[in-house]
């Protein structure tokens, strides 16, 4: 009997993988599931699936479940080995329909293995195609099988994005006739005092017209997390999105400060409109930051309007120092700025960007200036090798999103009122006089 049961379970799994055309009667009446997409340092991953049961239960055995994933996109090319395959269940618990653990209930949450090199887990696919260049949400489908009851869940009902779901993704601002920028926004709970505004500008891979990609493509949503919000006493978070790349000129060509980009005027108009239509924002505490392309644009806006912002936090700066005049350097020498970059950044060479800009600002007399300069971008969680695991050297924004930047250029601790601080705690303390 055990052998028959094993063969039946194996055939069910083969069917789920699409490797067999065997017809199997499905038990149960609820084939719906909810997929959970959580943002990690390396990107958004499908790390949980919530399934409904026909009757309440208090116990669940993760060994009873197998999960198979399918990833597809009408434009982006997905390598065959990352298009379909099994997902590893690492934990299971009884939950409500949102994945919250409960003692007894009619839902089960399966926690799935994720890792930086687990492409089958990724909810995004980077595309090199001109017609869909950049990060794209894939059509992610799951098939969950209970090998004891033969019940199958294969109809996606909902998608949950922790913290990301706290953002309004419907923002759109027309800065010229027929030209618009989309944006995501987070509004803190109402309070008596006015709240600061944190602006984040995405990198070159998160452009388009779906601001959820700018928000989730890397961990930008984390500026709305309780751990970071506590420093500000609650803060608005604005994540604008360009349809292309911030560094593109009017002809669509990339430049590093040697030309005029196509978006800075429209972006500044969006920011001012957002501030003016949200009276709860403290105009003395508007902070601008971004990575790579977004780092370029952050510095561009500082140079264009140095009196508008209270401080800046910039990762993987793409603006080349050679295109910044001494007069421009002097115009922002009193602006509180914190740069973050890695020595092994092969995309935005720090020798041409952040290092000379930092040194020139220092020479001009900048006082409230910091630069966290790392040998490598490492696994901050310690789960995948810690200091021995190196991400792409361009991904220095990981330190910003995780609020782990805390060192000066020479490796010493950044001090705030005489005490060691982090980039977000420091940012929250900055205000225009």
Order of alpha helices (4+ residues) and beta strands (2+ residues): alpha-beta-beta-beta-beta-beta-beta-beta-beta-beta-beta-beta-beta-beta-beta-alpha-alpha-beta-alpha-beta-alpha-beta-alpha-beta-alpha-beta-alpha-beta-beta-alpha
